[in-house]
Amino acid sequence: MENKDTGWSVEQSAEIYGIGNWGADYFSISQEGEVLVHPHGNGVSVSLRKIADGLLDRGLGMPVLLRMSDILDSRIKKLHESFASAITTFEYHGKYRGVYPIKVNQQQQVLEEIAEFGARYHHGLEAGSKPELIAALAYMQDPEAYLICNGYKDAEFVDLGLYARKMGLQCVFVVENPSELELIIDRSNTLGVRPMIGVRLKLSTQASGHWNHSGGERSVFGLNPSQVCDLVDRLRDVGMLDCLQLLHYHVGSQIPNIRDIRDAVVEACRVYTGLVHEGAPMGILDLGGGLAVDYDGSHADSAASRNYSLEEYCAAIIENMVSTLDENDIPHPNIVTESGRATVAYYSILLFNILDESRFEISELPKELDEDAHELLHNLIAVVNVLNIRNAQECYHDAFYYRDEIHQRFKHGSMTLRERAFAGEIFWHIVTRIAMLTKEMEYVPEELQKLPSMLADIYYGNFSLFQSLPDVWAIDQLFPVMPIHRLKEKPEREVVLADITCDCDGKIDQFVGQYTTSDTLPLHNLTNEEYYLGVFLVGAYQETLGDLHNLLGDTNVVTIQVDQDGHMRYTRELEGDSVADVLSYVEYDPKRMMQRIRQLAEEAVRAERITPKDRRMIMEAYEDGMRGYTYFER
């Protein structure tokens, strides 16, 4: 519906931000111009703007990491139901058992809710370290679910897993390097427990995408076929071949191309068949992770997308397993996938407010200069006066030439500071006008294509990229970013986002666009009203990889549940780190720091630089600062 006052519609906003492409039925825009969350993937919805207002009314400031429990429940449900449908369609005889890899998001609440929502499907956990195994044992007590143990294992790790077996859990040790097998054999004999053993295979299949080095014959983890045969021989020699029950592989996270998934399944089934023929009982095939998230909504085989649906993913796996295993009359094993990213990505949204802006605006210039003005300034003004769409590229070259000459003259002392400053105004006036002219060109020369991003406004957001969105900085990961309100208005500004870390890398300058990625994000003019943005699909890895850059700690975290009638309930609130918290993380002692500042203030009193009353106010301010939120507080 078009807003008659602005000539803009929410449908146009939906198009430029691509919410219908990446939202996966969880996000849309209301006719009031606010982003809606559909927690169950259906018509029931709540407004993100309403949620933000409710948080502020409750005293929780921005930024906030918002977790929608119902989305997590929905993701687990869709994964299991999609596999169940494929199993029925292709008459597969094994079961599907999902497993959540804890490393994707180790937060206690995430683990607790996955255990709760996954219980009806016997959804298990994957632990890649001893601390993760300890966490898993506290939340997974289902004897039908799998507890997969990957990663390097010491004796304590193995003992904990063996005790889990003793208590009736299906805890499987996946051998990732040959030396681990002897430790498992030794500790099993010592404790008198028959272990469940798996082996991680290095497939020759290698996927595309950011994480393709997880697969292939030269991958870091796993055994090659020769080492797998040695493992079989060793287990047979010690009378433990019956313990080998699982084959595992992992060709990478965020696999964009369905063809790579199909190829990996077929190769793994061939090896699985060989292990059965060797006499191992087997029974479980663990396909690892890889189910991708369509971050940019392009439905393509690019690093930020995928060219398949969840249903197609499940069907491709089951169909290829049936055809490959049935050739050799191999019983169908239970299937495990370690889908972490696709399970938790949609679950979390980072909300933050915009604090300030730096606008790039064209300045008014005189048509002519005084005769005694520097010759190079006259040359630049001449470029301004002749600039048009036909000679824009030539004027672009001239402007850069004269600017560089002026910089050199200034360095050698033959131009004044004010002359240099005025030259800068003229230069950016020219470049800004050329950028505007490119919108009218049928063909834009390559060197002019980057001008709009060079001239983008900067909006300063109340967040830390390194704490909340580290993959943006580290691997240029794309996440959908958009305003959560004012979507009935046309966004007039082209913007890049900067965080509050005062670091040049603390910015977002690649965005999900209408048809492709964009160097700028269309946003609205700032007013006296708070302006809120959301970063979506951030539930995977971002919380666990975040650091303490600039000592900006964890954000406030709020969890919300929405019932089928649309009634909203705030189920959990976690206050973000205080200044004292983050200082203690990097080995400061806040109490000792208080003592030192108190001594400094008392010395100032003795020297009569401040009064005792001043000292009290200084100490109160310091203590308040220690207790305060690490982010900007209004």
N, C-alpha and C positions, 0 to 999 in steps of 0.2 A: 504494500500500500504506500503510495507516494505522499510525502509530507508537502502540502500545498504551500507552506511558508518557505520551504527550502528547495523544492523541486527534487527531492531525494527520497529514496524508498529503502526500507529494510532489506528488500530483495537485492538492491544494488550493493548494500553493505555485505550481505551474505556472499555475493559474488566476488567482491574484491578481496575479502579475507579468506575465501575458500572454505568456510565452515561446513558447508554441505559435503565437501570432498573428504576432509580429514576427521569430521566429527563422529563418524561411525554410529549415527543415531543417538549419540549421547549429548550432543550440543546443537542448539539452533538459536535463532533470534526471534524475539517476540515482536508483536506489532507496536509495542511501546519502545522498541529500540534497545532492548536489554538482552544480553546473552542468557539463554535458558539452559539448564542442565536437566537431562532426562535420565535420572539415575538407573532406571530399570530398562533403558533402551526402548521405552514406549512413550505414550502420550503424557504421563505424569511428569510435571516439570516444576523447577524452582528457579527464580531469578538470581543470578550471581550478584547483581547490584543489591538486591534485597539482603542477600547473605552478608555482603561486605558492610552494609549499613548496620546489620544486626551485630556483627563483630565489634564495630566501633562503639555501639551502644553498650556493649558488654565490657568495654574497656580494653579490648585487644587491638593494638595498633598494627599498621602495615609495616613491613610485608607479612603476609600470612600464607602458609602452605595449607591449602584446603584439600582434605581427603574426603571422597564420597564413598562411603562403605558399600553402598548398594551397587556402584559400578564394579567394584571388585567382585562382589557376589555374582553379578551378571557375567563378568568375563570368565569366571570359573565355570559357571553354568553353560555358557555358549561353547566353551572348549570341549567339555565332556559330551554335551548333546550333539555337537557336530561329529565327533568321533563315533558316538553311538549310532548316528544315522548312517555313516559310511560303513560301519561294521555290519549293519543290517543289509544295506544295499549289496555289498559284495560277499555276503555270507561268510564273514570272517569268524573263526571259532575262538579266538583269544579275546582277552579283555583289554580295555584301555585304562591305564592308571596314570593320571597326571602327577607331576612332581614339580614343586616350586624350588628353584635354586636360590638359597638364602642370600647369596652375594648381590643379587639384583637390587634388593632393598632389605637391609637387615633390621630395620626398626622394629621394636618389640610389638607395637600395635599391628603392623603389617603381618608379622608372623602369626600373631594371635588370631587375626581375622581370617587369614588364609586357612588356618587349621579349623576354624569354626565353619566357614562357608564351604570348605572342601570336604568336610566330614562325610556328607551324604554320598560323595563320589569316591571315598577312600583316596583322596588327594594327598600325596606324600610330600616329602621335603628332600632337598639335596644339600648336603653340607660339604664344603670344600676346605674346611679347616677345623681344628679342634674346638675353638670357640663357637663356630657355627654348629658343630655337632652337639655341644653342650646346650646351646639354645634350642636346637631341634628336639632334643630329648625331653625338654620341659613342656613342649607344646604338642608333640605328636605321640599319641598313645593308642593308635588304631592298628590292630594286628593284621589288617588286610591292606594297609597302605605300605608303600615302599619308602625306606629311608636310605637314600643313595649316598655313599661316602666316596667323594672324589678328592683330588689333591694329595699333597704329601702327607704321609702318616707316620707318626712316631708310636712308640709302645703305648703311651697313655691314650692316644687316639684309638688305636686298635682295641685296647682293653675296654674302652667305653662302648665301642660298637659291639664287642662280644658280649658284654653285660646286657646290652639292649636285646641281642638275640636270646640270651638266657631268659629275659623277661617276656619273650614272645613277640618281639617286633621283627619285621622283615628288613633287617639292616644288612645292606649289601656293600662289601668292600670292592671298589673298582680299582684294579691294579693299573696304575698309570705309568710305572716304570718297573723294570724287571726286579730291582732290588727289594721292592715292597713285598713280594710274594713270600720270601723267607721269613720276614718279620711276622706276617699273618699266620704262616704255618706254625712258627715257634710259639707265638702267644696263644694260638688256638689249642695247641697241645698242652701248654702250661695250665690254662684255665679249664680245659676239658670241654670246650664248646666247638661244635661243628659250624664253621662259618658259611655264610652265603658269599660266594666270590664272583666277581665280574671282571671283565678285561676291557680296557679301552683300546680300540683299534685305530691305527692311523690309516685312514682311507686314502686312496689315490685321488678321489674326487675332491676338488677344491672349489668352493663357492666364490662368487663375487661379493663386493661390498667392503665396508670398513674393516670387518673382522675376519677376512678370509684366511688369515694366517693360522687360525685355529684348526683348519683342515689341511689336507695334503700330506704327502709322504715325508715332508720335512717339517711338519708341525712339531712343537715343543713337547707336547704330552702324548702319551699313548705308545703302543707296541706295534711294530711292523708285523706282517704275517709270519716271518721266521721266528720272531720272539713269541708270538702267540702259540706257535707249535711247541716251542721250548717250554712254555708255561704248562701246556697240556701234558707234556711228557713228565715234567716235574711233579705235577699233581697226581699223575698216574703212579709214579714211583713211590709216593708217600701215602697212597691209598686215599686220596682226597679228590679224585676227579669228579665224584658225585657232588662236590661243593661248587663246581663251576656251573653257574646258572644264568649268567647275564652277559650279553655282549653290548658294549657301549661305543658310540662314536659321537663326534661333535665337529661339524664342518664350519661352524661360525655362527655368531649372533647376527640377527637382522639380515637374513638371507633374502635378497630381493627377487630372485628368479626361481620360479617353480621347477624349472628344468634341473637345477642343481639339487633340489630336494629329491626329485625322482631318481636321479643318477646315484645319489648317496644311498638311498634305500635299497636299490637293486644290488649294489656292491656289498652292502652290509649283509643282506640276505644270503648272498653266496658264501660269505665267511661263516655266517650262522649255520648254514647247511653243513659246511665242512666240520664245524665243531661238533654237531650232532653225530656226524659219521665217525668222528674220533671217539665217540662214546660218552661225551659229556651230556648230562641230562638237559641242560639249558632251561628254556621256558620263559625268558624275558629278553626282549630286545629294546634297548634304551637308545633312542634316536637323538638324544641331546637337545640343545636349544636350536634356535634359528628362525622360529615363526616371527615374521617381521611385523612392524607397525608402519602404517602408511602416514608418516609424519607430514608430508607435503600434499597429500591428497591427489597425487598425479596418477596413481595406479600403474606405475611404470617400474621397470627393473633398475631403478637408480638406488643409490645408497640410502636415501631418505624415504624410500617407498617400497612397494612390492607389486608384482604383476599378478597376484592371485588373491582370492578370498580365503577366509578361514575354512569354509566348506570345501573349496577346491584343494586346499592344503591337506585336509584330512582324507579326502577321497583319493588324492594322488598317492599318499602313503599306503592306505589299505589296499588299493587296487594293485600296486606294484608288489606288495608283500604277498598277496594271494597268488598272483601269477608266477612269481619267482619260487616261492616255497612249494606250491602244488606240483611243480615240475618234478620235484624229488620226493613227493609224499612226506614232507616234513610237517609235523603238527604245528599249528599256528601258535606262536608265543604270545604272552601278554606284552602289550606295547606301552612303553614309557616315553613321554617327551618332557623335557625340562624347559617348558615355555615360561620364562620369567618376564621378559620385556612385554610380551603381548598380554600377560596377565595383569600387570600393575601399572602400565604406562598411563592408561586413561583415568586411573584412580585419583591422581593428584593434579592440582592446579595451583600455580604460584600467582597470587594476587599482590599487586603493589600499586602505589600511587605515584604520580609524577610530581616532582618537587619544584622543578624550574625548567627553563628553556634557554637555548641560545639560537636566535633566529638569524637566518641569512637573508637579508633584505637588500634590494637594489637601491642605491643612493641616487639622489638627484644631482646632476652635474651641470656646470655652466657650459654653454655652447662654445664660448671662447675664453681664453685665458689672457691675463695681462701680458703685454709684450715682453716684459722682463722675466717671465716664468721660464723655467729650465726647458731647453729644447726637447728633451725626452718627454716631458709632460705635454708639450704641444703635440708631439707625435701620437701619444696615447689618446688625446682628445680627438685628433683627426680620425683615429680608428673608430671611436664612438660615433662620429658624425657620418661615416660612410657605411657602417655595418648594416647588412641586410641578409636575407635568406640565401641569396646567390653567392655572396662572398664570405659567408660565415666562417668557413674553414681557413681562408686566407687571413681574415681578421684575427682568428684564434692564434695562428702562428705569429702574426705581428705583435699581438698583445704579450705573448710569452717572451718574444725577443726583447721588446722594450722593457718589460719588467726585469728580466735578467740583467740588462744593461744598467738599469737604475740601481739594482742591488749591488752591482760591482762598484758603481760610482760612489754609493753611500759608504761602502767598506773602505774606499780610498779617501774619503773625506771631502769629495767634491759635490755632495748633495747634503742638504740639511735633513734633520729628523722630520720636520713638517712636510718637506717635499717628498720624502719617501712615504710618509703616511698618506698623503694625497694621491700619490702614484698607486698605492694599494687600493684606494677607493675606486679609482678609474679602472684599474685592471679587473677587479671583481665585478664592477658594473658591466664591463664587456663580456666576461665569462658568463654572468648570469643571463644576459640578453641572448647570448648564443645558445645557452641551455634551453631557453624558452622557444627559440626558433627551431630547435631540433624536433619539437613536437609537431611542427608543420611540414617537415621534410619527408618525402617519399622514401629516400635512402639516407640514413645517418652514418657518416663516416665513423670508422671504428674508434678513432681517437676522441670523437665527440660523444660517444655513447655513455661514457662514465661521468659526464658533466652533472647530470641530475643528482647523483650520489655525492659528488664533490661539494655540491651546494645545499645538501640536505640540512634541515634544522636538526639540532640536538635536543632531545628531551631527556632530562635527568631523572631516572627512576630510583625509587627508594628500595634498592635491593643490591645484593652482591652477586655478580656473575659467577665468581669463583666458588662461592658457598652454595648457591642454589641451582646454577646451570653450568657446571664445569665442563660438560661435553661441548658446549658452544665454543668455549675458549680452546679446548684441547684438540678436538677433531672436527670442528666446524659443523657440529650436529645442528640440524634444523628442528626447531620447535614452533608450532603455530603460536603467534602473538597477535592479540587484537584488543581493542577497547571492550569493556563489558557493558557499556551503556552509551547513550548519545548516538545510537546507530540509525536513528531517523534523520540525522544531520549528515551533510556531506563532509567528509574529512578534507580539509583544505591544505594541510601541511604534509610535506614529504620529509620523513624523520628517520634518523638513526637514534638508537637508545644507548645511553651511557648509565652505568651504575654509580654508586657513591664511593667507590674504592680509590678514586684519584689515580687510576692506573690506565694507561693508554689501551691496554688489552681488555679493559672492563667495559666492553660495548657489544651491542648486537647490531650487525650491519648486513645480515643476510636473513631474508624473511620469506615465508611461504606466500607466494603471489597468486594472482588470479589463474594464470596458466603455467607459470614457471617461477623460479626463485627471483627475488627482487632485492636490490641493494638498499631500498628505502621502504618504510612502512607508512601508509597514509594514516594520519591522525588528525584530530580536531584541534582547533584553536583552544588554548587554555583560557579558562575563565576563573572567577572567584570560587567556583565549585570544585571540589576534589575531582580529579580525573584518574580513573582506575583502568589498569590494563591487566590482562590475564595471559599467562604463558601456560599452554596446555600440553598434555601428554608427557608430563615430567616425572611420573611415578617410578620409572626404571633408572637405577644407577645414580641419579642426580643427588639424592640425599646422602648416599654412601660415599660418593667421591668428593663431595664438597670439602673445602679446607677453611682455614682461618685467615685468609688473606685480609690484611688491614684489621685483623682481630674482629671481624664481623662474624658473629656466631650463628647458631641455628635460628631460624625464624620461628615465630609463633606457629603452632600447628593446631588446626581445628578439624574435627571429624564430624560429619553430618550424615544422618540417615533420613530418608524420605519414604513414607509409607505409600501404599497404592492410591490413597486419597490425596496425595500431595502435601500432607502435613509434615513439617520439617522438625527434626529433633537434633540438638547439639549434643552429641554423645560423649565427646571428649575434647578437652582443651589442654594443650601443653604450652606453657609459656616458653618463649624463646630464651636463648642464653642471655644472662646479664653480663655486664662488663667483668664483674668478679669471676663469673664462670669461665669466660674465655681466657682471662689472664691466668687462671689456675691451670688451664689446659696446656699452656706454654711455660709452666713451671714457676710462675710468680706466686707469691704468698700474699693474698689480699690483706690479711691481718697485719703482716709485717709492713706492707706498703702504707697502711693507715698509720702505723706507728712512726714511720719515717716522715710522712707529711705533717704529722702532729708535732714532731721535733722541729721540723723546719719552720712551722708556724710559730712555735713557742720562741724560737731564736729571734724571729722577726718582732715578736712582742717585746722581748728583752732589749732589742736594738731600737725600739720605739718607731719601727717602720709601720706597724699596724697596732691596733688596740686589741684588748682581750675580746671585745665584741666582734671585731673583724675576724679574729681567729676562730670564734665559734661559727661564724657564717661560712668561712673557708672550709672548715671541717664538715659542716652540714652539706655543702655543695659537693665536696669530694665523696662523701658517703652516698649521697644521692646518685652521683655519677656511677659509683661502683654497683649500685643496685639496679641501675637503669638498663634499658634495652640497648643493644649495640647499634641498632639502626636509627634513622632519623625519627624523632618524635615531635609531633606538632605541639 
